[in-house]
Amino acid sequence: MSDLNYFEDFTQGQTFDLGALAVSREDIVEFAAEFDPQPFHLTEEGGKASLLGGLAASGWHTGSLVMNLLATGLLNRSACRGSPGIDRLLWKRPVFPGDTLTATAEVLETRGLNSKPDLGLVTLRVTADNQSGVNVLLWESPILFGRREHGQ
């Protein structure tokens, strides 16, 4: 028997602790320089001149960090077959240097696919909070998982 989570292993309301990671100033600036070079993601001065109040991570960076937690905390230990996209994405609060993000995933819905009997669709709500318990990110996404009876 495999240790992987298959479609059949997911139930509505089930939650998964995805772990935590710290966000450094260097990581924020490095990501922004390559992918989102706006002043409030690059320098403290740029951040102070913005609504963010200081140097803050790009929302795309925050999403990437949480995706890392989702992959290592759940998807890489499952029969995940990819996702058709994200239905909802909210950057709720800024992420600052020194913040520690903790993420969880909750199963909102499961449904089999008649057109692809070897797959099922699991809709997850992924959230991330900072060290103060403030929610910084929320996304909802359908993810495809292999069915156990169809093997690996």
C-alpha positions in Angstrom: 0.0 0.0 0.0 1.3 3.4 -0.9 1.8 6.3 1.5 0.4 8.7 -1.1 -2.9 10.5 -0.6 -5.3 9.8 -3.5 -8.6 11.4 -4.4 -10.5 9.0 -2.1 -8.5 10.2 0.9 -9.8 13.7 0.8 -13.1 14.7 2.6 -14.9 18.0 2.9 -13.8 19.9 5.9 -10.5 18.1 6.3 -7.5 20.3 7.0 -3.8 20.0 6.5 -1.1 21.8 8.4 1.4 22.8 5.7 4.2 24.1 8.0 5.9 27.4 8.3 8.7 29.5 6.9 10.5 32.7 7.7 10.7 35.6 5.2 13.9 37.5 5.0 14.6 41.0 3.7 17.1 39.5 1.2 14.5 37.1 -0.1 12.0 39.9 -0.6 14.4 42.2 -2.5 15.8 39.3 -4.6 12.4 38.1 -5.7 11.2 41.7 -6.4 14.3 42.6 -8.4 13.6 39.7 -10.7 9.8 39.5 -10.9 8.1 42.5 -9.4 10.5 45.5 -9.3 8.2 48.1 -7.7 9.8 50.5 -5.2 7.9 49.2 -2.2 9.3 45.7 -2.8 12.9 46.9 -3.3 13.7 49.4 -0.6 12.6 50.5 2.8 12.3 54.0 1.6 10.0 52.9 -1.3 7.9 51.0 1.2 7.6 53.9 3.6 6.4 56.1 0.8 3.6 53.6 -0.1 0.5 52.5 1.6 2.4 49.4 2.9 4.4 51.5 5.4 7.7 49.7 4.8 9.5 47.2 2.6 7.0 44.4 1.9 7.0 41.2 -0.1 5.3 41.1 -3.5 2.0 39.3 -3.4 3.4 37.0 -6.0 6.3 36.3 -3.7 4.0 35.5 -0.8 2.0 33.2 -3.1 5.2 31.4 -4.2 6.2 30.9 -0.6 2.9 29.5 0.3 2.9 27.3 -2.9 6.2 25.9 -1.6 4.5 25.0 1.7 1.5 23.4 -0.2 3.8 21.4 -2.4 6.1 20.1 0.4 3.3 19.8 3.0 0.7 18.0 0.9 1.0 17.8 -2.9 4.4 16.0 -3.1 3.0 13.3 -0.8 -0.1 12.8 -3.0 -1.3 11.6 -6.4 -1.5 15.2 -7.5 -1.9 15.6 -11.2 -1.9 19.4 -11.4 -4.5 22.2 -11.3 -6.5 24.0 -13.9 -5.9 27.3 -12.1 -6.8 29.4 -9.1 -10.4 30.5 -8.6 -9.8 33.1 -5.9 -6.6 34.8 -4.7 -6.5 37.5 -2.0 -3.5 39.2 -0.6 -5.0 40.2 2.7 -2.1 42.0 4.5 1.5 42.9 3.6 4.3 40.4 4.5 7.3 42.2 6.0 10.9 41.1 6.5 11.1 38.9 9.6 7.6 37.6 9.3 7.0 33.8 9.7 4.2 32.4 7.6 2.2 29.4 8.6 -0.1 27.8 6.0 -3.0 25.5 6.1 -5.2 23.9 3.5 -8.9 23.0 3.9 -10.9 20.7 1.6 -13.9 22.6 0.4 -15.3 20.1 -2.0 -14.5 16.8 -3.8 -16.0 15.4 -6.9 -15.2 12.7 -9.4 -14.8 13.4 -13.0 -17.0 11.4 -15.4 -14.9 12.5 -18.4 -11.7 11.3 -16.7 -12.6 8.3 -14.4 -9.0 8.0 -13.2 -9.1 11.5 -11.7 -11.0 13.4 -9.0 -11.1 17.1 -8.3 -10.5 18.5 -4.8 -11.1 22.2 -4.2 -8.8 23.5 -1.5 -8.8 26.8 0.4 -5.2 27.6 1.3 -4.5 30.3 3.9 -1.4 31.8 5.4 -1.1 33.7 8.6 1.9 35.6 10.0 3.4 35.1 13.4 0.7 37.3 15.0 -2.1 35.2 13.6 -3.0 37.8 11.0 -4.2 36.3 7.7 -2.0 37.5 4.9 -3.2 35.3 2.0 -6.1 33.2 0.9 -6.6 31.2 -2.3 -9.1 28.7 -3.5 -8.1 26.3 -6.1 -9.3 23.0 -7.7 -6.6 20.4 -7.9 -6.7 17.1 -9.8 -5.7 13.9 -7.9 -5.4 10.4 -9.2 -7.8 7.7 -8.0 -6.4 4.8 -6.0 -8.2 2.1 -8.0 -6.4 3.3 -11.1 -3.0 3.0 -9.4 0.0 5.2 -9.9 
